[in-house]
Amino acid sequence: MKKLLLFTPGPVNVAKNVKAAICREDICHREVEFDNLLESIENKLLRLYEIKTISNYRAVVITGSGTAANETMLSSIVGDKNILILSNGEFGERLYKMSKIHNKNTFLLDFSWGKTLNLEKIEAYLQAHDIDIVAMVHHETSSGMLNPLEKVGALSKENGAMLIVDCVSSTGAEVIDMEKCGISFCSSSSSKAVCSYPGLSFVVGRIDEFEKLKDMPVKSTYLNLYNFYNFIKEYSQTPNTPAVPLFFALEQTLNNILDKGVANHHDSLRARAQFLRQGMLKLGLKFLIDEKDMCCVLTTVKVPFHINVTSFRQRLREKSIIIYEGKGCFKNKVFQVGNIGELSSDNLQFFLKSLEEVLRSFDPINVGNIRSINASYPVLIPSNDEVLDKAQDTA
Ligand SMILES: Cc1ncc(COP(=O)(O)O)c(C=O)c1O
């Protein structure tokens, strides 16, 4: 099968050493090798979040995609309390639907897809209602909007509510200061800006909040947050059989990020996003939301009126480039270009050149050009494979 370049919000092209990691020797998840592996992953996850007082936090790893981590939080934390979901897109809506399955006292503040969260409305709602828990999405992937964690955190705290956050697509890309923002629990996944394979997710939370879950009603056998916490605390293990090879890959990708430095990893994604955005603007494309509101992993682009998005995507696919189509109310209106995972500088330039060719194939006249890529473009930071390949060449 030929190699595809995944310019999606996840899954991603993984680094060579992450690919190699899943083929390590077989181990048993009830033996010391796995205990050590999980301990190492947990420690690295807490470092990924740059938590200052590490002794106040723990991280549990779940075999299951990002939704598993979200459902673990929502089925384990709420009990009979009142939870308010803030939504401005598909993933906020999913939190709401999921919470309704588990929690009868689920409320929704809906701000429409692609719109910013209105802080005044949130404040008024919290003042007028007895809300125990606020849940939100950090990066609303359906539009690419980065929601304001610190401000919602402050409002939640002022009104005596706990904050839990879906950080599935922002972890590893943006600063998530759990301490400063007053986040009790947040969820994420292995397959987005953490740059590993899909199939693992995790919940990071405050120890005092994990302890409070002990006597909560159990609503799920598998997705039971206290159970995950208790197992890692008592045995450095998971309650059920974990996807061990994916844990090897997760540890390797965390090593890659921590070796590079978390801030450098964020910066490299931001430089890639800026590079692609400048190129796409040069081609005459327009974005769905303001650049200042975007997360650095993804750009949501308006489909030019004369283009059929499915055949547009197909023509890029013929050049081995995979992008996303918009969903829900954005279907046929936008496409999404991710910039996470193992993408080299050449891959990014190839993407822009291919995009230009495909746009011209629809409309030869009204397309700009990216030939003048020059020093004014952000300097791209080499990817893991580029660094390793260069080291081998010079060895
Ligand atoms: C913000 C957000 N939350 C949750 C999910 C669901 O994650 P998964 O598809 O890994 O279950 C996604 C997936 O794209 C996402 O972007």
The ligand as a Gaussian input file, in Angstrom:
#p B3LYP/6-31G(d) Opt

LIG

0 1
 C      -12.542000      17.323000      20.758000
 C      -12.788000      15.873000      20.507000
 N      -13.398000      15.148000      21.454000
 C      -13.639000      13.840000      21.292000
 C      -13.280000      13.193000      20.137000
 C      -13.578000      11.747000      19.970000
 O      -12.389000      11.029000      19.939000
 P      -12.312000       9.544000      19.343000
 O      -12.783000       9.614000      17.930000
 O      -10.852000       9.228000      19.480000
 O      -13.166000       8.678000      20.180000
 C      -12.656000      13.902000      19.117000
 C      -12.285000      13.251000      17.855000
 O      -11.929000      13.852000      16.875000
 C      -12.396000      15.284000      19.309000
 O      -11.795000      16.001000      18.364000

